[in-house]
């Protein structure tokens, strides 16, 4: 991939759900380091676009293409796209008692390692990997022992 090439390129994308066309001729280029905001009123296709990008099976691409790092991802299933780094997260995720962030992240990391035909790491090796990443983003290691999505507040989760 050329350094000046877009990391994500959407060309003339048309997509529908239940025969209801939502995306009509969407074109977008995102280059490395750029930040884009997709805005619009309810029903304008923002969620549809994200689901099409992630490969949600309920949505059908009628025409156009989605290139990620220069390669079309239209034929990739959602799991393959997730290994490339394209996936959806929940806006209001549920707490998962009994599963620590460290265990979850290690399983996710090893899943990616397996996809890349690399050696999976044991919990001790992963501790070194994850601590390096925590330092990179200046995050406390206390986060690792929390259960998944537990204790969100303020900007992390809207209060009821």
BADO-684399 format. One record per residue (C-alpha): residue number from 1; x, y, z. Coordinates in steps of 0.2 Angstrom, whole numbers, padded with zeros to 4 digits. Last residue first. Layout:
// BADO-684399
+------+-------+-------+-------+
! loba !     u !     v !     w !
+------+-------+-------+-------+
!  NUM !     X !     Y !     Z !
...
+------+-------+-------+-------+
***
This chain:
// BADO-684399
+------+-------+-------+-------+
! loba !     u !     v !     w !
+------+-------+-------+-------+
!  160 ! -0150 !  0033 !  0171 !
!  159 ! -0132 !  0038 !  0170 !
!  158 ! -0124 !  0038 !  0153 !
!  157 ! -0108 !  0027 !  0152 !
!  156 ! -0090 !  0031 !  0150 !
!  155 ! -0093 !  0050 !  0151 !
!  154 ! -0098 !  0048 !  0169 !
!  153 ! -0097 !  0031 !  0175 !
!  152 ! -0091 !  0013 !  0170 !
!  151 ! -0089 !  0002 !  0185 !
!  150 ! -0089 ! -0015 !  0176 !
!  149 ! -0087 ! -0016 !  0157 !
!  148 ! -0078 ! -0033 !  0158 !
!  147 ! -0073 ! -0037 !  0176 !
!  146 ! -0060 ! -0027 !  0183 !
!  145 ! -0042 ! -0034 !  0186 !
!  144 ! -0035 ! -0026 !  0170 !
!  143 ! -0041 ! -0009 !  0174 !
!  142 ! -0029 ! -0009 !  0190 !
!  141 ! -0015 ! -0008 !  0177 !
!  140 ! -0018 !  0011 !  0176 !
!  139 ! -0018 !  0018 !  0158 !
!  138 ! -0005 !  0030 !  0151 !
!  137 ! -0009 !  0025 !  0133 !
!  136 !  0008 !  0018 !  0129 !
!  135 !  0010 !  0012 !  0147 !
!  134 ! -0005 !  0001 !  0146 !
!  133 !  0002 ! -0006 !  0129 !
!  132 !  0018 ! -0011 !  0138 !
!  131 !  0008 ! -0019 !  0152 !
!  130 ! -0002 ! -0029 !  0140 !
!  129 !  0013 ! -0037 !  0132 !
!  128 !  0022 ! -0041 !  0148 !
!  127 !  0006 ! -0048 !  0156 !
!  126 !  0003 ! -0058 !  0140 !
!  125 !  0019 ! -0068 !  0143 !
!  124 !  0013 ! -0073 !  0160 !
!  123 ! -0005 ! -0077 !  0154 !
!  122 !  0002 ! -0088 !  0140 !
!  121 !  0005 ! -0082 !  0123 !
!  120 ! -0001 ! -0088 !  0106 !
!  119 !  0012 ! -0091 !  0092 !
!  118 !  0009 ! -0083 !  0075 !
!  117 ! -0002 ! -0089 !  0061 !
!  116 ! -0009 ! -0071 !  0059 !
!  115 ! -0027 ! -0078 !  0063 !
!  114 ! -0019 ! -0087 !  0078 !
!  113 ! -0011 ! -0071 !  0084 !
!  112 ! -0028 ! -0062 !  0082 !
!  111 ! -0037 ! -0075 !  0093 !
!  110 ! -0022 ! -0074 !  0105 !
!  109 ! -0025 ! -0055 !  0107 !
!  108 ! -0044 ! -0057 !  0110 !
!  107 ! -0041 ! -0071 !  0122 !
!  106 ! -0028 ! -0061 !  0131 !
!  105 ! -0039 ! -0045 !  0131 !
!  104 ! -0054 ! -0055 !  0139 !
!  103 ! -0043 ! -0063 !  0152 !
!  102 ! -0035 ! -0046 !  0157 !
!  101 ! -0052 ! -0037 !  0156 !
!  100 ! -0058 ! -0050 !  0169 !
!   99 ! -0072 ! -0062 !  0166 !
!   98 ! -0082 ! -0066 !  0182 !
!   97 ! -0096 ! -0053 !  0180 !
!   96 ! -0099 ! -0048 !  0162 !
!   95 ! -0106 ! -0030 !  0162 !
!   94 ! -0117 ! -0025 !  0148 !
!   93 ! -0111 ! -0013 !  0134 !
!   92 ! -0120 !  0003 !  0131 !
!   91 ! -0113 !  0009 !  0114 !
!   90 ! -0108 ! -0008 !  0109 !
!   89 ! -0093 ! -0010 !  0099 !
!   88 ! -0093 ! -0013 !  0080 !
!   87 ! -0078 ! -0021 !  0070 !
!   86 ! -0065 ! -0017 !  0058 !
!   85 ! -0047 ! -0020 !  0065 !
!   84 ! -0041 ! -0032 !  0051 !
!   83 ! -0045 ! -0047 !  0062 !
!   82 ! -0063 ! -0040 !  0064 !
!   81 ! -0065 ! -0040 !  0045 !
!   80 ! -0061 ! -0059 !  0045 !
!   79 ! -0074 ! -0061 !  0059 !
!   78 ! -0087 ! -0051 !  0049 !
!   77 ! -0085 ! -0061 !  0033 !
!   76 ! -0074 ! -0055 !  0019 !
!   75 ! -0081 ! -0054 !  0002 !
!   74 ! -0084 ! -0035 !  0002 !
!   73 ! -0067 ! -0032 !  0010 !
!   72 ! -0059 ! -0025 ! -0006 !
!   71 ! -0040 ! -0022 ! -0004 !
!   70 ! -0030 ! -0006 ! -0004 !
!   69 ! -0028 ! -0004 !  0014 !
!   68 ! -0047 ! -0006 !  0017 !
!   67 ! -0057 ! -0005 !  0001 !
!   66 ! -0076 ! -0004 !  0001 !
!   65 ! -0084 ! -0006 ! -0016 !
!   64 ! -0099 !  0000 ! -0026 !
!   63 ! -0115 ! -0009 ! -0029 !
!   62 ! -0130 ! -0017 ! -0021 !
!   61 ! -0122 ! -0021 ! -0004 !
!   60 ! -0134 ! -0031 !  0006 !
!   59 ! -0137 ! -0029 !  0025 !
!   58 ! -0143 ! -0042 !  0037 !
!   57 ! -0126 ! -0051 !  0037 !
!   56 ! -0117 ! -0037 !  0046 !
!   55 ! -0100 ! -0035 !  0037 !
!   54 ! -0092 ! -0022 !  0048 !
!   53 ! -0093 ! -0008 !  0034 !
!   52 ! -0111 ! -0013 !  0031 !
!   51 ! -0115 ! -0011 !  0049 !
!   50 ! -0106 !  0006 !  0051 !
!   49 ! -0115 !  0012 !  0035 !
!   48 ! -0132 !  0006 !  0041 !
!   47 ! -0129 !  0015 !  0058 !
!   46 ! -0125 !  0032 !  0049 !
!   45 ! -0139 !  0029 !  0036 !
!   44 ! -0150 !  0045 !  0037 !
!   43 ! -0163 !  0038 !  0048 !
!   42 ! -0160 !  0050 !  0062 !
!   41 ! -0152 !  0066 !  0057 !
!   40 ! -0134 !  0067 !  0051 !
!   39 ! -0116 !  0066 !  0056 !
!   38 ! -0101 !  0055 !  0051 !
!   37 ! -0086 !  0062 !  0059 !
!   36 ! -0069 !  0060 !  0051 !
!   35 ! -0052 !  0059 !  0059 !
!   34 ! -0036 !  0058 !  0048 !
!   33 ! -0020 !  0050 !  0053 !
!   32 ! -0019 !  0038 !  0039 !
!   31 ! -0031 !  0043 !  0024 !
!   30 ! -0050 !  0042 !  0024 !
!   29 ! -0059 !  0042 !  0007 !
!   28 ! -0078 !  0043 !  0006 !
!   27 ! -0091 !  0039 ! -0008 !
!   26 ! -0109 !  0035 ! -0004 !
!   25 ! -0120 !  0032 ! -0020 !
!   24 ! -0136 !  0028 ! -0010 !
!   23 ! -0135 !  0020 !  0007 !
!   22 ! -0153 !  0016 !  0013 !
!   21 ! -0161 !  0005 !  0000 !
!   20 ! -0175 ! -0005 !  0008 !
!   19 ! -0175 ! -0022 !  0000 !
!   18 ! -0175 ! -0029 !  0018 !
!   17 ! -0159 ! -0020 !  0021 !
!   16 ! -0150 ! -0010 !  0008 !
!   15 ! -0133 ! -0004 !  0001 !
!   14 ! -0126 !  0007 ! -0012 !
!   13 ! -0108 !  0012 ! -0011 !
!   12 ! -0101 !  0023 ! -0025 !
!   11 ! -0083 !  0021 ! -0019 !
!   10 ! -0078 !  0019 ! -0001 !
!    9 ! -0059 !  0020 !  0002 !
!    8 ! -0051 !  0017 !  0019 !
!    7 ! -0033 !  0018 !  0022 !
!    6 ! -0031 !  0030 !  0008 !
!    5 ! -0016 !  0029 ! -0003 !
!    4 ! -0002 !  0042 !  0001 !
!    3 !  0009 !  0029 !  0009 !
!    2 !  0007 !  0017 ! -0005 !
!    1 !  0000 !  0000 !  0000 !
+------+-------+-------+-------+
***
